[in-house]
Amino acid sequence: MIVRWRKSSYTGGANDNQCVELGRLAPGAGIGVRDSKDPGGGHLTLSSVQFARLIDQIKQDSAR
């Protein structure tokens, strides 16, 4: 399966030097998170539940 990576909406934009990319992995395998500056450097694999918790935490931290 080919993973289609996209920049996270939580990054600073197209020219941001600290971009995170997300990709839906094979069915049931979760969501991949990688550094857009090093796409060949591997990725972190999160389950859907872990990913939702991560997004909730980011929202809470940015509200502070």
C-alpha positions in Angstrom: 0.0 0.0 0.0 1.2 3.5 -0.9 0.9 6.0 2.0 -0.2 9.4 0.9 1.3 11.9 3.3 -0.1 15.4 3.9 1.0 18.2 6.1 -0.7 18.5 9.4 -3.0 21.5 9.8 -1.2 22.1 13.1 2.0 23.1 11.4 2.8 26.7 10.5 2.1 26.6 6.8 3.8 25.7 3.5 7.1 27.4 4.3 7.3 26.4 8.0 10.6 24.6 8.9 9.0 22.5 11.5 6.3 20.6 9.6 4.7 17.3 10.5 3.1 15.0 7.9 0.4 12.5 8.5 -0.5 9.4 6.6 -3.1 6.8 6.9 -1.3 3.4 7.0 -2.7 0.1 5.8 -6.2 -0.6 7.1 -6.1 -1.3 10.8 -2.4 -0.2 11.0 -3.1 3.3 12.3 -1.8 6.7 11.4 1.8 7.5 10.6 3.4 10.8 11.8 6.7 11.9 10.3 9.1 14.9 9.9 8.5 16.5 6.5 12.2 17.5 6.4 13.3 13.8 6.7 10.6 11.8 4.9 12.9 8.8 4.6 13.8 8.8 8.3 10.9 6.7 9.3 7.7 7.5 11.1 5.9 7.1 14.4 2.8 4.8 14.2 -0.2 5.7 16.3 -3.5 3.9 16.7 -6.6 5.9 16.0 -7.2 6.2 19.7 -3.6 7.4 20.4 -3.8 9.9 17.5 -7.1 11.3 18.9 -5.5 11.7 22.3 -2.4 13.4 20.8 -4.7 15.9 19.0 -6.6 16.5 22.2 -3.4 17.2 24.1 -2.1 19.6 21.4 -5.4 21.5 21.6 -5.2 21.7 25.4 -1.6 22.9 25.3 -2.2 25.5 22.6 -5.2 26.9 24.7 -2.8 27.7 27.6 
